[in-house]
Amino acid sequence: MRLRLTQAAGFEVEGLPFCIDAGRIQPLGIITHAHTDHASRHESIVCTPETALLLGERWKRLTVRAIPYKQTIKLEGARVTLLPAGHILGSAMVLIETGDTRILFTGDFNTRSSPLHAPAEPVHCDVLVIESTFSRPEFVFPDVERNRQMMRAFVDAARASGYTPVLTGYAVGKAQQIVKLLAGYHETIWVHPKIDAFCDIYRRAGIDLPETRVPAAGAPSGGLVVMPPNFTRTEWRQRISRPRVCFCSGWALDRGRGSFHRSDQIIPLSDHADARGLVEFAQATCAGKVYTMHGSALELAEILRGEGIDAQPAPDHWQALRAAEAVQYSVQTLDLFDS
Ligand SMILES: [Zn+2]
């Protein structure tokens, strides 16, 4: 069996006529979640029903086979199961079973609880393909309560100084987390129209979000504002009176980054696994071979090798899995009577 990961064709297993998260249109593509760097308008799409809703906001008339979480389907000779990834609404890890081999492709995933989603749970597999966005040791993300405290402290300080608090985050996923964390804290949460449209989809999918409103022409009065990170480059910057901006992103902990979309403050609110979460997840899958992808792939592979795991960055050309690499996962057993 051979596999590869490329930007254009995504993750592919040789002999299986589908790809995962391909960057270019393919005949049959599995899409792990609706973020633009993972989704293309394939001729035929497999994804969760929630991801289909989000994709439908961007593209009309898609050919989608929507598969609920944990339901296994036969797809061109393989068994495919989508598992909760805890990243954004509808995000899924993809478990492929072909022959005797189980391959788990995480896509973007989160191993911590968020205010909106349950964390991703590891499953046993032979081969793990794991994202490595925040794998460097400095990425240790706070829990939900700590994030909520930081956000509320920012809002209070901004208002006390006569500023309008503006929290920024990506329109799908992060913005809804911010809105949820600020529920009940102020009467009105004003949002960008794009964020409002995605909040509506979250509600249609059964997620409980507080009311959000889009300001008409002119600055929103009172309350607080949630915007996409790039709003300072749009006319929305002019429509908000005395904005004080807080960017919410895991990149807040990246020592190498200087500016964050001209923000006054940053809070490390992330919907990805952090460094420890990635390692613990890989260990719990008992995978005989691990491939890392995105971000700090080299670094994560090195960290995992230090933990005794056979790991390397995902190959961007066809690479054969040797029999020794695709070893069956080993389930550790505990002797309950052992003192
Ligand atoms: Zn994502």
Residues whose N, C-alpha, C, O or C-beta is under 5 A from the ligand:
A	BS01	ZN	H35 D108
